[in-house]
Amino acid sequence: MISSFLLFSLLVAAPAPAPAQGIVAIRVGRAESIASGTLEHAVILVEGNTITAIGEDLPIEPGIPILDRPDWVVTPGLVNCYSRLGLTSRAGNQFEPHVLASQELTEVNSALGQVLELGVTTLGLVPPGAGITGQAVAIRTKGSKPADLVLQDRAFLALSLETNSSSKKALRRGFEGVDDYQGKVDKERAKFDKKNDSKKSKSKSKDKDEDKDKDEFKPPTPDEKVKPFLDVREGRLSALVNIRKASDWLHLRDVISEEKDMRYHLRCPLSDDIDLYEVKDAIGELALHFVTTPTITQQVGTRRERNLPAELTTAGAKLVFVPASDSVRSHETYVKEVAYLVSKGLDAEAAYYGLTLGPATVLGVEDRVGSLEVGKHANLVLWNGDPFEPGTEIQAVMLEGAWVHEEDGATE
Amino acid sequence: MKQFKHTSLSALALFLGLAFAAPLPALAFDDEESAEEAEEEDGDKWFAVVDGDVFTGTGAVLRGATVLAKNGVIEEIGYDLYLPEGTQVLRVPGQRVYPGLVALSATSRISRGMFASRDEGEIDELARAEAEIEGTPESPETFDWLAAAYDPTLPGSSAPEDEEGAVGRRPVRMDAEDGYDPFNPYLILALATGITTAEQGDSALKLKRGSIDGVGMTEKYISSFAWSNSSPSSKESTRAKFKSASDYLREHRKWEERGDKEIPEPDKKGVDANALKVLRGETWARFSSNDRSELLGIARLAQQYKFRPVIYGAREGWTVADELGRAGAYIVVTPRSRADKDERYVRPGGSSIENAAKLHAAGATVTVVPASTSIDLSGIAGRDLLHLPIEAGFAVRGGMSEQAALEAITINPARIMGVDHRVGSLEVGKDCDLIVTDGDVLHYETFVQWAVVAGEIAYDKQEEIYFAHIRPRSDAVDPLEVVGEEPATEDEAPAEPDADDAEEGDDAEEGDDAEEGDDAEEGDDPEAGDDASGDDATGGR
């Protein structure tokens, strides 16, 4: 409604006959906007690299090229928030919260182009290894040079928490470093204040302006390994915690019980015999983003199938899907696997969210990508039918206003 | 009654208010009263096992008695107890109530689960055990870190028991506690056996279900010492350790008595820290031996240096039972352990089914462990940790009293771990860790029907996939109810859980369904209860 009004006002305000370069209107049967639900007979106006209008049955000014596909469905570009596509792997536990995955971006890997064709327009790259591994970077999947790819550096702090003392100790160590640092800051501040007070009393008779010139208290710079945890504690940096079973979650809660302002998401790839249903309500209650694979699991000790993603959604968690394995091939099938979960009872809206805005939120780029909204990047995927129906295929992909992939004649 | 008191008080207040035309204080009074009451109801968690034959583990049997627990601690045991409103009641007519069993040297699978990685924590434990044998303390970091956390004399430290009360820093947990998986299948199997406390590494853990709070009870209560015929030097070094520790203590006492500050405190250098702890009564000394002459040697060493040894194995203990009894030994035996006598000797030897009985008669404190303390069907079925009570049953077969056999799997192992003030018997003030069985716990046909840990149902045979199909309990009567709550009618009762189930497609059998007690239809009917348990309660007879 609002967007249609916007379009209207736009037309009124700028009645120039020749529309600006790079404007295109896309008219499809249905748009999964994520932000405002499903739109029938949707029209999306793309100007430059952003969406400038979206709505149902919007009037389109004459002269604007129209891509008219009444049978097609458009979704936002898919987002995978946890990947190491095209990067070399590394084993072993580490404690390197300061490492940035963006430092590994030395080339535009061909794998990026391949997943772009599969509809993935945004990718979160994480540092390698296990333990407390460093900070992720959100990238667009196309660019002429590595620096062009970066959408958001320091997207989140990636770490894992397992049910064992060494893993818990590592995380505690991170926060204890901040404890020590904050203790030091307090001490320095006290010293600073004392010095100031004594100066003040001495120079009471002097001009008051002099006091104003005095420099502000500057806290000492934290160690590079302490800084990320300080940011996590104060809510400036979110954390993505990898867990593997239900008890890991309890132990995570145990370690971070004091961290009131910490923002975090969970990641747990699903496997048979996973017992996560034991804590689904607790996770749901906190409405956490839960990064997981589209997998049907089994009740422990039985062959009974469980649709854990659906259960988690019902409990209140926000699902975020990643492919079952971190390969291009797995990106080919993961939307279909999500569709299977939908056929087994997963809410379709939650499923779309988990493929787009959910992962974008985990990466902290939800203000730019992940949904079809005015002002956001024009990352679109055009499907020749319902994406969750068998046989539906991607016809075209738009990344920031440019067609980056299309089947023959799809955008003519 | 409470209700009556409340009404009368408010009535009084109202009267006063009217009489003095000062309604404000009267209202305040009223509010305070009800607030207090509400707080009491909200804050405390009551749980009661009702109508069972309570085997307290101290020798007493109270037929048809009630065990009442408040916030996980036993508040009262007896008859005609007042059950506060909101008490969760488990009605078990005709069934037996025992203290939860205590398992020594239990497999780490209990707390870590099947797919538990062999993480550093576990390796640490091994290293520590090795270090103990070598007589050197474990790696400095681990040592300092944990020692500082638990040493009550150090500032800022917190004992494991009062973690909640610890201020400032995050609660510190034991290594074993940090590896605790309260959802794993082996834990459920252990509870199904009746085990509610288990030794994991060198820690005592309470087998809580679905929670990791308050799981660790104690750790590092034992140090290992070597004493072996095949390695005479091991005997030599163990004796030297105790000698040096004993000498040091004597010197230290002398120095203290003299009270002369000029003279320096005796030097601890070269004194074995573990032996010193043993002689000070801070930890136990653990030996492992089956051989008669080794057992004699250990008994004499213990008497000489005045400590009570903990001896694992002791297969030939029956031949030197008197000596072990005199040494006040704690003996950890496996009654079904078998070995032939060494025919080179004339003296008695080899295994005996009477081992446990004779040791007990001689005054030793006997604890029973099964031949294998793992949970593993690829081994010898029927002799693993899941058959702990049956192993104790074999001690009875060897002539031990049933009471002593029960103690051998409850209070005695609890004593070794130093947690006998909290678990091992049903007594007021102890933790409400108990099991409800359909017969004599030592009988092989008996099933654990419920296991209660810290006043919460941790295992219910009918709710788990393992034994529900064997002699299923009659569901004519719901044994669970909540005091003061109307038994739910058919239509409204299943509203919440069933709606949930329908959405999931299948229901979680292992969820904490303990709260669903309000589905009771006729929970108050004692006759129906008797009928239900009639066919179950035959096991032990």
Interface residues (C-beta under 8 A of the other chain):
Chain A: E162 T163 N164 S165 S166 S167 K168 K169 R172 F175 E176 D179 K245 A246 S247 L250 H251 D254 V255 S257 E258 D273 D275 Y277 E278 Q299 V300 G301 T302 R304 E305 R306 N307 A310 E311 T314 K344 G345
Chain B: R112 G113 F115 A116 S117 D119 E120 G121 E122 D124 R169 R170 P171 R173 M174 D175 D178 G179 Y180 D181 P182 F183 N184 P185 G210 S211 I212 I465 Y466 E503 E504 G505 D506 A508 E509 E510 G511
